Amino acid sequence: MGCGTISQVSSKADATQRLADLARLRRVRDRIDREYAKPLDVEALARGAHMSAGHLSREFRLAYGESPYSYLMTRRIERAMALLRRGDLSVTDVCFAVGCSSLGTFSTRFTELVGVPPSVYRRQAAQATAGIPSCVAKQVTRPVRNREARATEPQLA
């Protein structure tokens, strides 16, 4: 019985490492989903995954198509949309409830993802989702990352 070549051994080691990284990335994503309202930054997420911040960012983007920070902000905006649809909290209260510490950053990111400022969304959503079960309203109004690209694309004549 022969031993595998060095390239076969190293490719098995690479595959094993890739699976371990993917498992860590899933745990990071799950942590963001659970703890989106807590202060989270890439460095803290990376420490929890036993990776460097740069490696986590690169691998997370490869696996999920966006950076950990972008994923976190999308989760926060999704939750903010649900809170704004309820209509009983101010935009400022919603901003802090979802873990954002800057109303300006929250409003800018919200507008980029949703297409309208949070105050406008709050008014429109109350009317648009009246009578719709919250689980359906959540699916229908979920922010889509590629909405960002539509906002200001130059048109060629």
DSSP file (Angstrom, degrees, kcal/mol; ACC not computed):
  #  RESIDUE AA STRUCTURE BP1 BP2  ACC     N-H-->O    O-->H-N    N-H-->O    O-->H-N    TCO  KAPPA ALPHA  PHI   PSI    X-CA   Y-CA   Z-CA
    1    1 A M              0   0    0      0, 0.0     2,-0.2     0, 0.0     0, 0.0   0.000 360.0 360.0 360.0 127.9    0.0    0.0    0.0
    2    2 A G        -     0   0    0      1,-0.1     2,-0.2     0, 0.0     0, 0.0  -0.546 360.0-115.2 -96.3 160.5    1.5    3.3   -1.0
    3    3 A C        -     0   0    0     -2,-0.2     3,-0.1     1,-0.1    -1,-0.1  -0.558  38.1-101.7 -85.1 155.8    1.3    6.7    0.6
    4    4 A G        -     0   0    0     -2,-0.2    -1,-0.1     1,-0.1     2,-0.0  -0.313  42.9 -96.8 -71.1 160.8   -0.4    9.6   -1.2
    5    5 A T     >  -     0   0    0      1,-0.1     4,-2.2    -2,-0.0     5,-0.2  -0.288  35.6-104.7 -72.6 165.3    1.6   12.2   -2.9
    6    6 A I  H  > S+     0   0    0      1,-0.2     4,-2.8     2,-0.2     5,-0.2   0.890 122.2  53.3 -59.7 -39.4    2.4   15.5   -1.2
    7    7 A S  H  > S+     0   0    0      1,-0.2     4,-2.2     2,-0.2    -1,-0.2   0.868 108.2  50.2 -66.4 -35.1   -0.2   17.3   -3.3
    8    8 A Q  H  > S+     0   0    0      2,-0.2     4,-1.8     1,-0.2    -1,-0.2   0.913 112.8  46.6 -67.4 -41.3   -2.9   14.8   -2.3
    9    9 A V  H  X S+     0   0    0     -4,-2.2     4,-2.2     1,-0.2    -2,-0.2   0.925 114.1  46.8 -65.6 -45.2   -2.0   15.2    1.4
   10   10 A S  H  X S+     0   0    0     -4,-2.8     4,-2.5     1,-0.2    -1,-0.2   0.862 110.4  52.3 -69.2 -33.5   -1.9   19.0    1.2
   11   11 A S  H  X S+     0   0    0     -4,-2.2     4,-2.3     2,-0.2    -1,-0.2   0.866 109.8  49.6 -69.8 -33.5   -5.2   19.1   -0.7
   12   12 A K  H  X S+     0   0    0     -4,-1.8     4,-2.4     2,-0.2    -2,-0.2   0.905 112.0  48.1 -66.7 -40.7   -6.9   17.0    2.0
   13   13 A A  H  X S+     0   0    0     -4,-2.2     4,-2.5     2,-0.2    -2,-0.2   0.899 111.7  50.2 -64.6 -40.6   -5.4   19.3    4.6
   14   14 A D  H  X S+     0   0    0     -4,-2.5     4,-2.6     2,-0.2    -2,-0.2   0.913 111.1  48.5 -62.5 -43.3   -6.7   22.3    2.7
   15   15 A A  H  X S+     0   0    0     -4,-2.3     4,-2.3     2,-0.2    -2,-0.2   0.903 111.6  49.4 -64.5 -41.4  -10.2   20.7    2.4
   16   16 A T  H  X S+     0   0    0     -4,-2.4     4,-2.0     2,-0.2    -2,-0.2   0.916 112.6  47.8 -62.9 -43.6  -10.2   20.0    6.1
   17   17 A Q  H  X S+     0   0    0     -4,-2.5     4,-2.6     2,-0.2    -2,-0.2   0.899 109.8  52.8 -64.2 -41.0   -9.1   23.5    6.9
   18   18 A R  H  X S+     0   0    0     -4,-2.6     4,-2.5     1,-0.2    -2,-0.2   0.906 109.2  49.0 -62.2 -42.6  -11.8   24.9    4.6
   19   19 A L  H  X S+     0   0    0     -4,-2.3     4,-2.1     2,-0.2    -1,-0.2   0.898 111.4  49.5 -63.7 -40.4  -14.5   22.9    6.3
   20   20 A A  H  X S+     0   0    0     -4,-2.0     4,-2.1     2,-0.2    -2,-0.2   0.912 111.3  49.4 -64.2 -42.3  -13.3   24.1    9.7
   21   21 A D  H  X S+     0   0    0     -4,-2.6     4,-2.6     1,-0.2    -2,-0.2   0.915 109.6  51.5 -62.6 -42.9  -13.3   27.7    8.5
   22   22 A L  H  X S+     0   0    0     -4,-2.5     4,-2.3     1,-0.2    -1,-0.2   0.888 108.5  51.2 -62.3 -38.8  -16.9   27.3    7.1
   23   23 A A  H  X S+     0   0    0     -4,-2.1     4,-1.9     2,-0.2    -1,-0.2   0.911 111.6  47.6 -63.6 -41.9  -18.1   26.0   10.4
   24   24 A R  H  X S+     0   0    0     -4,-2.1     4,-2.2     1,-0.2    -2,-0.2   0.893 110.3  52.4 -64.8 -39.4  -16.5   29.0   12.2
   25   25 A L  H  X S+     0   0    0     -4,-2.6     4,-2.7     2,-0.2    -2,-0.2   0.885 107.4  51.8 -64.9 -38.6  -18.1   31.3    9.6
   26   26 A R  H  X S+     0   0    0     -4,-2.3     4,-2.8     2,-0.2    -1,-0.2   0.906 109.3  50.5 -62.7 -40.7  -21.5   29.8   10.3
   27   27 A R  H  X S+     0   0    0     -4,-1.9     4,-2.3     2,-0.2    -2,-0.2   0.892 110.4  49.6 -64.9 -38.0  -21.0   30.3   14.0
   28   28 A V  H  X S+     0   0    0     -4,-2.2     4,-2.5     2,-0.2    -2,-0.2   0.943 112.4  47.3 -63.3 -47.5  -20.1   34.0   13.3
   29   29 A R  H  X S+     0   0    0     -4,-2.7     4,-2.5     1,-0.2    -2,-0.2   0.912 112.3  49.7 -60.7 -42.9  -23.2   34.5   11.2
   30   30 A D  H  X S+     0   0    0     -4,-2.8     4,-2.2     2,-0.2    -1,-0.2   0.891 109.7  51.8 -62.9 -39.3  -25.4   32.8   13.8
   31   31 A R  H  X S+     0   0    0     -4,-2.3     4,-3.4     2,-0.2    -2,-0.2   0.920 109.4  49.3 -63.3 -43.3  -23.8   35.1   16.5
   32   32 A I  H  X S+     0   0    0     -4,-2.5     4,-0.7     1,-0.2    -2,-0.2   0.927 110.7  50.8 -60.8 -44.1  -24.6   38.1   14.4
   33   33 A D  H  < S+     0   0    0     -4,-2.5     3,-0.3     1,-0.2    -1,-0.2   0.887 118.8  37.6 -60.6 -39.3  -28.2   36.9   13.9
   34   34 A R  H  < S+     0   0    0     -4,-2.2     3,-0.3     1,-0.2    -2,-0.2   0.889 127.2  32.4 -78.0 -41.7  -28.6   36.4   17.7
   35   35 A E  H >< S+     0   0    0     -4,-3.4     3,-2.1    -5,-0.2    -2,-0.2   0.030  72.3 127.4-111.5  25.6  -26.7   39.4   19.0
   36   36 A Y  T 3< S+     0   0    0     -4,-0.7     4,-0.2    -3,-0.3    -1,-0.2   0.786  75.2  54.6 -55.6 -29.3  -27.3   42.0   16.3
   37   37 A A  T 3  S+     0   0    0     -3,-0.3    -1,-0.3     2,-0.1    62,-0.1   0.566  95.6  83.1 -84.2  -7.8  -28.5   44.5   18.9
   38   38 A K  S <  S-     0   0    0     -3,-2.1     2,-0.7    60,-0.1    -3,-0.0  -0.545 101.1 -86.1 -89.7 159.8  -25.3   44.2   21.0
   39   39 A P        +     0   0    0      0, 0.0     2,-0.4     0, 0.0    -2,-0.1  -0.545  61.2 170.1 -66.0 113.3  -22.1   46.1   20.2
   40   40 A L        +     0   0    0     -2,-0.7     2,-0.3    -4,-0.2     3,-0.0  -0.979  10.8 173.8-126.7 139.2  -20.4   43.9   17.7
   41   41 A D     >  -     0   0    0     -2,-0.4     4,-2.4     1,-0.1     5,-0.2  -0.937  44.9-105.8-137.6 165.7  -17.3   44.7   15.6
   42   42 A V  H  > S+     0   0    0     -2,-0.3     4,-2.8     1,-0.2     5,-0.2   0.867 117.9  55.3 -60.5 -38.2  -15.3   42.6   13.2
   43   43 A E  H  > S+     0   0    0      2,-0.2     4,-2.5     1,-0.2    -1,-0.2   0.931 110.2  45.1 -61.6 -45.1  -12.4   42.3   15.7
   44   44 A A  H  > S+     0   0    0      2,-0.2     4,-2.1     1,-0.2    -2,-0.2   0.909 114.4  48.6 -65.7 -41.5  -14.6   40.9   18.4
   45   45 A L  H  X S+     0   0    0     -4,-2.4     4,-1.1     1,-0.2    -2,-0.2   0.906 111.8  50.1 -63.4 -40.7  -16.3   38.5   16.0
   46   46 A A  H  X>S+     0   0    0     -4,-2.8     5,-2.4    -5,-0.2     4,-0.5   0.910 108.3  51.8 -65.4 -43.0  -12.9   37.4   14.7
   47   47 A R  H ><5S+     0   0    0     -4,-2.5     3,-1.2     1,-0.2    -1,-0.2   0.923 108.5  51.8 -59.1 -43.4  -11.6   36.8   18.2
   48   48 A G  H 3<5S+     0   0    0     -4,-2.1    -1,-0.2     1,-0.3    -2,-0.2   0.768 113.6  44.2 -64.3 -25.3  -14.6   34.6   18.9
   49   49 A A  H 3<5S-     0   0    0     -4,-1.1    -1,-0.3    -3,-0.4    -2,-0.2   0.377 111.4-120.0 -98.9   2.6  -13.9   32.6   15.8
   50   50 A H  T <<5S+     0   0    0     -3,-1.2     2,-0.3    -4,-0.5    -3,-0.2   0.909  76.0 115.4  57.2  45.3  -10.1   32.3   16.5
   51   51 A M  S   <S-     0   0    0     -5,-2.4    -1,-0.2    -6,-0.1    -2,-0.2  -0.905  72.8-101.2-133.2 161.1   -9.3   34.1   13.2
   52   52 A S     >  -     0   0    0     -2,-0.3     4,-2.7     1,-0.1     5,-0.2  -0.507  36.0-114.7 -76.0 157.7   -7.7   37.4   12.4
   53   53 A A  H  > S+     0   0    0      1,-0.2     4,-2.5     2,-0.2     5,-0.2   0.902 116.7  49.9 -61.1 -41.3  -10.1   40.2   11.4
   54   54 A G  H  > S+     0   0    0      2,-0.2     4,-2.5     1,-0.2    -1,-0.2   0.922 111.7  46.9 -63.7 -44.8   -8.8   40.3    7.9
   55   55 A H  H  > S+     0   0    0      2,-0.2     4,-2.8     1,-0.2     5,-0.3   0.921 112.6  50.2 -64.2 -43.5   -9.1   36.6    7.4
   56   56 A L  H  X S+     0   0    0     -4,-2.7     4,-2.9     1,-0.2     5,-0.3   0.942 111.5  48.4 -59.3 -47.7  -12.6   36.6    8.8
   57   57 A S  H  X S+     0   0    0     -4,-2.5     4,-2.1    -5,-0.2    -2,-0.2   0.927 114.4  45.0 -60.3 -46.4  -13.7   39.4    6.5
   58   58 A R  H  X S+     0   0    0     -4,-2.5     4,-2.1     2,-0.2    -2,-0.2   0.946 117.7  42.8 -62.7 -49.1  -12.2   37.8    3.4
   59   59 A E  H  X S+     0   0    0     -4,-2.8     4,-2.4     2,-0.2    -2,-0.2   0.875 113.0  52.4 -68.2 -38.0  -13.6   34.4    4.1
   60   60 A F  H  X S+     0   0    0     -4,-2.9     4,-3.0    -5,-0.3     6,-0.5   0.922 110.2  48.8 -63.7 -43.7  -17.0   35.7    5.2
   61   61 A R  H  X S+     0   0    0     -4,-2.1     4,-2.1    -5,-0.3    -2,-0.2   0.902 111.9  49.3 -63.0 -41.3  -17.3   37.7    2.0
   62   62 A L  H  < S+     0   0    0     -4,-2.1    -1,-0.2    -5,-0.2    -2,-0.2   0.907 118.1  39.9 -62.7 -41.1  -16.4   34.6    0.0
   63   63 A A  H  < S+     0   0    0     -4,-2.4    -2,-0.2    -5,-0.1    -1,-0.2   0.873 132.6  19.8 -77.1 -38.6  -18.9   32.4    1.8
   64   64 A Y  H  < S-     0   0    0     -4,-3.0    -3,-0.2     2,-0.3    -2,-0.2   0.445  97.0-117.1-118.9  -2.2  -21.8   34.9    2.0
   65   65 A G  S  < S+     0   0    0     -4,-2.1     2,-0.3    -5,-0.4    -4,-0.2   0.527  87.1  62.1  81.3   4.0  -21.2   37.5   -0.6
   66   66 A E  S    S-     0   0    0     -6,-0.5    -2,-0.3    -9,-0.1    -1,-0.1  -0.980  87.7 -92.3-154.9 162.0  -20.9   40.4    1.8
   67   67 A S     >  -     0   0    0     -2,-0.3     4,-2.5     1,-0.1     5,-0.2  -0.288  38.2-111.2 -72.8 161.1  -18.7   41.5    4.7
   68   68 A P  H  > S+     0   0    0      0, 0.0     4,-2.5     0, 0.0     5,-0.2   0.896 120.0  51.5 -58.4 -39.5  -19.5   40.7    8.3
   69   69 A Y  H  > S+     0   0    0      2,-0.2     4,-2.6     1,-0.2     5,-0.2   0.919 110.0  48.2 -64.5 -43.8  -20.3   44.4    9.0
   70   70 A S  H  > S+     0   0    0      2,-0.2     4,-2.2     1,-0.2    -1,-0.2   0.906 111.9  49.8 -63.3 -41.9  -22.6   44.6    6.0
   71   71 A Y  H  X S+     0   0    0     -4,-2.5     4,-2.3     2,-0.2    -2,-0.2   0.922 111.0  50.0 -61.5 -44.6  -24.4   41.4    7.1
   72   72 A L  H  X S+     0   0    0     -4,-2.5     4,-2.5     1,-0.2    -2,-0.2   0.928 111.0  48.4 -59.6 -47.0  -24.7   42.9   10.6
   73   73 A M  H  X S+     0   0    0     -4,-2.6     4,-2.6     1,-0.2    -1,-0.2   0.868 109.0  53.5 -65.4 -35.4  -26.2   46.1    9.3
   74   74 A T  H  X S+     0   0    0     -4,-2.2     4,-2.5     2,-0.2    -1,-0.2   0.925 109.7  48.1 -64.0 -43.1  -28.6   44.2    7.1
   75   75 A R  H  X S+     0   0    0     -4,-2.3     4,-2.3     2,-0.2    -2,-0.2   0.924 112.5  49.3 -61.6 -43.1  -29.9   42.2   10.1
   76   76 A R  H  X S+     0   0    0     -4,-2.5     4,-2.5     1,-0.2    -2,-0.2   0.907 111.6  48.1 -63.2 -41.2  -30.2   45.5   12.1
   77   77 A I  H  X S+     0   0    0     -4,-2.6     4,-2.6     2,-0.2    -1,-0.2   0.895 109.2  53.5 -67.9 -39.5  -32.1   47.2    9.3
   78   78 A E  H  X S+     0   0    0     -4,-2.5     4,-1.7     2,-0.2    -2,-0.2   0.937 112.7  44.0 -58.2 -46.4  -34.5   44.1    8.9
   79   79 A R  H  X S+     0   0    0     -4,-2.3     4,-2.3     1,-0.2    -2,-0.2   0.894 111.7  53.6 -66.4 -39.0  -35.2   44.3   12.6
   80   80 A A  H  X S+     0   0    0     -4,-2.5     4,-3.0     1,-0.2     5,-0.2   0.903 105.0  54.8 -61.4 -40.4  -35.6   48.1   12.4
   81   81 A M  H  X S+     0   0    0     -4,-2.6     4,-2.1     1,-0.2    -1,-0.2   0.913 108.5  48.4 -59.5 -42.4  -38.1   47.7    9.6
   82   82 A A  H  X S+     0   0    0     -4,-1.7     4,-1.3     2,-0.2    -1,-0.2   0.918 113.2  46.9 -63.9 -43.7  -40.2   45.4   11.8
   83   83 A L  H  X S+     0   0    0     -4,-2.3     4,-1.1     1,-0.2     5,-0.4   0.894 112.1  50.1 -66.4 -39.4  -40.1   47.8   14.7
   84   84 A L  H  < S+     0   0    0     -4,-3.0     3,-0.3     1,-0.2    -1,-0.2   0.866 105.4  57.2 -67.3 -35.5  -41.0   50.8   12.5
   85   85 A R  H  < S+     0   0    0     -4,-2.1    -1,-0.2     1,-0.2    -2,-0.2   0.852  99.0  60.3 -63.0 -33.1  -43.9   48.8   11.0
   86   86 A R  H  < S-     0   0    0     -4,-1.3    -1,-0.2    -5,-0.1    -2,-0.2   0.883  94.3-153.4 -61.5 -37.0  -45.3   48.5   14.6
   87   87 A G     <  +     0   0    0     -4,-1.1    -3,-0.1    -3,-0.3    -1,-0.1   0.455  64.4 102.6  83.6   0.4  -45.4   52.2   14.8
   88   88 A D  S    S+     0   0    0     -5,-0.4     2,-0.3     2,-0.1    -4,-0.1   0.459  70.2  65.4 -98.8   0.7  -45.1   52.6   18.5
   89   89 A L  S    S-     0   0    0     -6,-0.4    -2,-0.1    -5,-0.1     2,-0.1  -0.917  79.7-119.8-121.3 148.3  -41.4   53.6   18.6
   90   90 A S     >  -     0   0    0     -2,-0.3     4,-2.4     1,-0.1     5,-0.2  -0.362  32.9-108.1 -75.0 164.3  -39.7   56.7   17.3
   91   91 A V  H  > S+     0   0    0      1,-0.2     4,-2.7     2,-0.2     5,-0.1   0.899 122.2  52.4 -59.3 -41.1  -36.9   56.4   14.7
   92   92 A T  H  > S+     0   0    0      2,-0.2     4,-2.0     1,-0.2     5,-0.2   0.927 108.8  49.0 -61.9 -45.3  -34.4   57.3   17.4
   93   93 A D  H  > S+     0   0    0      1,-0.2     4,-2.2     2,-0.2    -2,-0.2   0.903 112.5  48.5 -60.9 -41.4  -35.7   54.6   19.7
   94   94 A V  H  X S+     0   0    0     -4,-2.4     4,-1.8     2,-0.2     6,-0.2   0.919 106.9  56.8 -64.5 -44.3  -35.6   52.0   16.9
   95   95 A C  H  <>S+     0   0    0     -4,-2.7     5,-2.0     1,-0.2     3,-0.3   0.932 114.0  37.9 -51.9 -51.0  -32.0   53.0   16.0
   96   96 A F  H ><5S+     0   0    0     -4,-2.0     3,-1.2     1,-0.2    -1,-0.2   0.829 110.4  61.1 -74.2 -31.2  -30.8   52.3   19.5
   97   97 A A  H 3<5S+     0   0    0     -4,-2.2    -1,-0.2     1,-0.3    -2,-0.2   0.817 105.0  48.7 -64.7 -30.2  -33.0   49.2   20.0
   98   98 A V  T 3<5S-     0   0    0     -4,-1.8    -1,-0.3    -3,-0.3    -2,-0.2   0.385 125.3 -98.5 -94.2   4.9  -31.3   47.5   17.0
   99   99 A G  T < 5S+     0   0    0     -3,-1.2     2,-0.3     1,-0.3    -3,-0.2   0.517  76.1 136.8  98.5   5.0  -27.8   48.2   18.3
  100  100 A C      < -     0   0    0     -5,-2.0    -1,-0.3    -6,-0.2    -2,-0.1  -0.672  34.3-167.4 -85.1 141.4  -26.8   51.3   16.2
  101  101 A S  S    S+     0   0    0     -2,-0.3     2,-0.5     1,-0.2    -1,-0.1   0.498  71.5  60.2-105.1  -5.8  -25.1   54.1   18.2
  102  102 A S     >  -     0   0    0      1,-0.1     4,-2.5    -7,-0.1     5,-0.2  -0.973  59.8-161.4-127.8 118.9  -25.3   56.8   15.5
  103  103 A L  H  > S+     0   0    0     -2,-0.5     4,-2.7     1,-0.2     5,-0.2   0.872  95.6  53.8 -63.7 -36.7  -28.7   58.0   14.2
  104  104 A G  H  > S+     0   0    0      2,-0.2     4,-2.4     1,-0.2    -1,-0.2   0.935 110.9  43.9 -63.8 -47.5  -27.0   59.5   11.2
  105  105 A T  H  > S+     0   0    0      2,-0.2     4,-2.7     1,-0.2     5,-0.3   0.915 114.7  50.7 -63.5 -43.3  -25.3   56.2   10.2
  106  106 A F  H  X S+     0   0    0     -4,-2.5     4,-2.8     1,-0.2     5,-0.2   0.944 112.4  45.7 -59.0 -49.6  -28.5   54.3   10.9
  107  107 A S  H  X S+     0   0    0     -4,-2.7     4,-2.4     2,-0.2    -2,-0.2   0.897 113.8  49.0 -63.6 -41.1  -30.6   56.6    8.7
  108  108 A T  H  X S+     0   0    0     -4,-2.4     4,-2.2    -5,-0.2    -1,-0.2   0.947 115.1  43.2 -63.2 -49.0  -28.0   56.6    5.9
  109  109 A R  H  X S+     0   0    0     -4,-2.7     4,-2.3     2,-0.2     5,-0.2   0.898 113.3  52.5 -65.0 -41.0  -27.7   52.8    5.9
  110  110 A F  H  X>S+     0   0    0     -4,-2.8     4,-3.1    -5,-0.3     5,-0.5   0.934 110.7  47.4 -58.8 -47.4  -31.5   52.4    6.2
  111  111 A T  H  X5S+     0   0    0     -4,-2.4     4,-1.8     1,-0.2    -1,-0.2   0.888 110.8  52.2 -63.6 -39.8  -32.1   54.7    3.2
  112  112 A E  H  <5S+     0   0    0     -4,-2.2    -1,-0.2     1,-0.2    -2,-0.2   0.912 119.1  35.0 -61.3 -43.4  -29.4   52.8    1.1
  113  113 A L  H  <5S+     0   0    0     -4,-2.3    31,-0.6    -5,-0.1    -2,-0.2   0.871 129.3  30.6 -80.8 -38.8  -31.0   49.4    1.8
  114  114 A V  H  <5S-     0   0    0     -4,-3.1    -3,-0.2    -5,-0.2    -2,-0.2   0.771  97.2-125.2 -97.2 -29.6  -34.7   50.3    1.8
  115  115 A G  S  <<S+     0   0    0     -4,-1.8    -4,-0.2    -5,-0.5    -3,-0.1   0.263  83.7  62.1 102.5 -12.6  -34.8   53.2   -0.6
  116  116 A V  S    S-     0   0    0     -6,-0.3    -2,-0.2     2,-0.0    -1,-0.2  -0.971  91.7 -93.8-139.4 155.1  -36.5   55.7    1.8
  117  117 A P     >  -     0   0    0      0, 0.0     4,-2.6     0, 0.0     3,-0.3  -0.264  42.0-107.9 -63.7 157.3  -35.5   57.2    5.1
  118  118 A P  H  > S+     0   0    0      0, 0.0     4,-2.6     0, 0.0     5,-0.1   0.854 118.3  54.6 -57.3 -37.2  -36.7   55.5    8.3
  119  119 A S  H  > S+     0   0    0      2,-0.2     4,-1.7     1,-0.2     5,-0.1   0.902 111.4  44.4 -65.6 -39.7  -39.3   58.2    9.1
  120  120 A V  H  > S+     0   0    0     -3,-0.3     4,-2.8     2,-0.2     5,-0.3   0.918 112.8  51.8 -68.4 -43.7  -40.9   57.9    5.6
  121  121 A Y  H  X S+     0   0    0     -4,-2.6     4,-3.5     1,-0.2     5,-0.3   0.916 106.5  54.8 -57.9 -43.6  -40.8   54.1    5.9
  122  122 A R  H  X S+     0   0    0     -4,-2.6     4,-1.5     1,-0.2    -1,-0.2   0.921 112.2  42.6 -57.6 -46.7  -42.5   54.2    9.2
  123  123 A R  H  X S+     0   0    0     -4,-1.7     4,-1.0     2,-0.2    -2,-0.2   0.939 119.6  42.6 -65.5 -47.7  -45.4   56.3    7.8
  124  124 A Q  H  X S+     0   0    0     -4,-2.8     4,-2.9     1,-0.2     3,-0.2   0.892 112.0  53.2 -68.3 -40.3  -45.7   54.2    4.6
  125  125 A A  H  X S+     0   0    0     -4,-3.5     4,-2.4    -5,-0.3    -1,-0.2   0.860 101.6  58.9 -67.1 -35.9  -45.3   50.8    6.3
  126  126 A A  H  < S+     0   0    0     -4,-1.5    -1,-0.2    -5,-0.3     4,-0.2   0.897 115.4  36.5 -60.0 -39.0  -48.1   51.5    8.7
  127  127 A Q  H >< S+     0   0    0     -4,-1.0     3,-0.8    -3,-0.2    -2,-0.2   0.915 118.0  49.5 -77.7 -44.7  -50.5   52.0    5.8
  128  128 A A  H 3< S+     0   0    0     -4,-2.9    -2,-0.2     1,-0.2    -3,-0.2   0.809 116.5  38.9 -69.4 -32.0  -49.1   49.3    3.5
  129  129 A T  T >< S+     0   0    0     -4,-2.4     3,-2.1    -5,-0.2    -1,-0.2   0.308  78.8 134.7-105.0   9.9  -49.0   46.4    5.9
  130  130 A A  T <  S+     0   0    0     -3,-0.8    -3,-0.0     1,-0.3    -4,-0.0  -0.402  81.1   8.9 -59.6 127.0  -52.2   47.1    7.8
  131  131 A G  T 3  S+     0   0    0      1,-0.3    -1,-0.3    -2,-0.1    -2,-0.1   0.382  99.9 118.7  84.4  -4.2  -54.1   43.8    8.1
  132  132 A I  S <  S-     0   0    0     -3,-2.1    -1,-0.3     1,-0.1     5,-0.0  -0.807  73.6-108.2 -95.1 133.4  -51.2   41.7    6.9
  133  133 A P    >>  -     0   0    0      0, 0.0     4,-2.5     0, 0.0     3,-0.8  -0.303  28.1-120.4 -57.0 143.3  -49.8   39.1    9.3
  134  134 A S  H 3> S+     0   0    0      1,-0.3     4,-2.3     2,-0.2     5,-0.2   0.820 111.2  58.0 -59.2 -33.4  -46.4   40.2   10.6
  135  135 A C  H 3> S+     0   0    0      2,-0.2     4,-1.2     1,-0.2    -1,-0.3   0.864 111.2  42.4 -66.5 -33.8  -44.7   37.0    9.2
  136  136 A V  H <> S+     0   0    0     -3,-0.8     4,-2.4     2,-0.2     5,-0.2   0.907 112.5  53.0 -75.3 -43.9  -45.9   37.8    5.7
  137  137 A A  H  X S+     0   0    0     -4,-2.5     4,-2.2     1,-0.2    -2,-0.2   0.875 105.8  55.6 -59.2 -38.2  -45.1   41.5    6.1
  138  138 A K  H  < S+     0   0    0     -4,-2.3     4,-0.5    -5,-0.2    -1,-0.2   0.922 110.7  43.6 -61.6 -44.6  -41.5   40.6    7.1
  139  139 A Q  H >< S+     0   0    0     -4,-1.2     3,-0.6     1,-0.2    -2,-0.2   0.908 115.6  47.7 -67.0 -42.4  -41.0   38.6    3.9
  140  140 A V  H 3< S+     0   0    0     -4,-2.4    -1,-0.2     1,-0.2    -2,-0.2   0.842 118.7  39.0 -69.2 -34.1  -42.6   41.1    1.6
  141  141 A T  T 3< S+     0   0    0     -4,-2.2    -1,-0.2    -5,-0.2    -2,-0.2   0.314  81.1 134.4-102.4   8.7  -40.6   44.1    3.1
  142  142 A R    <   -     0   0    0     -3,-0.6     2,-0.1    -4,-0.5    -3,-0.1  -0.334  61.6-111.6 -61.0 133.8  -37.3   42.4    3.6
  143  143 A P        -     0   0    0      0, 0.0     2,-0.5     0, 0.0   -29,-0.1  -0.408  26.2-148.2 -68.2 144.0  -34.4   44.6    2.4
  144  144 A V    >   -     0   0    0    -31,-0.6     3,-2.2     1,-0.1     4,-0.3  -0.961  10.1-138.6-115.4 126.5  -32.5   43.3   -0.7
  145  145 A R  T >  S+     0   0    0     -2,-0.5     3,-1.6     1,-0.3     4,-0.3   0.827  99.6  60.7 -55.7 -36.5  -28.8   44.1   -0.9
  146  146 A N  T 3> S+     0   0    0      1,-0.3     4,-0.8     2,-0.2     3,-0.5   0.524  80.9  83.9 -76.5  -0.7  -28.9   44.8   -4.6
  147  147 A R  H <> S+     0   0    0     -3,-2.2     4,-0.9     1,-0.2     3,-0.5   0.810  80.5  67.5 -63.6 -27.7  -31.4   47.7   -4.1
  148  148 A E  H X> S+     0   0    0     -3,-1.6     3,-0.6    -4,-0.3     4,-0.5   0.891  96.1  52.8 -58.7 -39.9  -28.3   49.7   -3.3
  149  149 A A  H 34 S+     0   0    0     -3,-0.5    -1,-0.2    -4,-0.3     3,-0.2   0.790 102.2  58.8 -70.3 -28.0  -27.2   49.5   -6.9
  150  150 A R  H >< S+     0   0    0     -4,-0.8     3,-0.8    -3,-0.5    -1,-0.2   0.795  88.0  76.5 -72.1 -28.0  -30.4   50.8   -8.3
  151  151 A A  H << S+     0   0    0     -4,-0.9    -1,-0.2    -3,-0.6    -2,-0.1   0.891 112.5   5.9 -55.9 -52.9  -30.5   54.1   -6.5
  152  152 A T  T 3< S+     0   0    0     -4,-0.5    -1,-0.2    -3,-0.2    -2,-0.1  -0.263  77.6 148.8-134.0  49.3  -28.0   56.2   -8.5
  153  153 A E    <   -     0   0    0     -3,-0.8     2,-0.1    -4,-0.1    -4,-0.0  -0.716  48.8-119.7 -83.7 130.3  -26.8   54.2  -11.6
  154  154 A P        -     0   0    0      0, 0.0     2,-0.5     0, 0.0    -2,-0.1  -0.414  23.7-133.7 -67.5 143.8  -25.9   56.5  -14.5
  155  155 A Q        -     0   0    0     -2,-0.1     2,-0.4     2,-0.0     0, 0.0  -0.847  11.3-138.4-100.4 132.2  -28.0   55.9  -17.6
  156  156 A L              0   0    0     -2,-0.5     0, 0.0     1,-0.1     0, 0.0  -0.725 360.0 360.0 -89.2 138.1  -26.2   55.7  -21.0
  157  157 A A              0   0    0     -2,-0.4    -1,-0.1     0, 0.0    -2,-0.0   0.486 360.0 360.0 -79.0 360.0  -27.9   57.5  -23.8
